[in-house]
Amino acid sequence: MEFILFSRSNCHLCEAMEDELSPFIENHNIIVKRQYIDNEPALEQRYGTKVPVLTLHDEILFEYFLDAEKLLSIIKNNDCNSQL
């Protein structure tokens, strides 16, 4: 499972979300790629000041703050679907 975390340099909310994602990366074998939107006009236009933004399959899951319970549910649902 590969998530993308859109963020900016020197963004305390971005760093906080990245820290909150660490246990999920370690315990649920997910991948989180960090994509900086700084100096990327298309990404800056799309996300602007909404960062951090966590996406999965181009779908926005969270803006600004992570909901750990919802993320765990998403991970478990995707694990079940991949085993079918």
Buried (B, 14 or more C-beta within 10 A) or exposed (E): BEBBBBBBEEBEBBEBBBEBBEEBEEEBEBEBEBBBBEEEEEBBEEBEEEBBBBBBEEEEBBBBEBEEEEBEEBBEEBEEEEEE
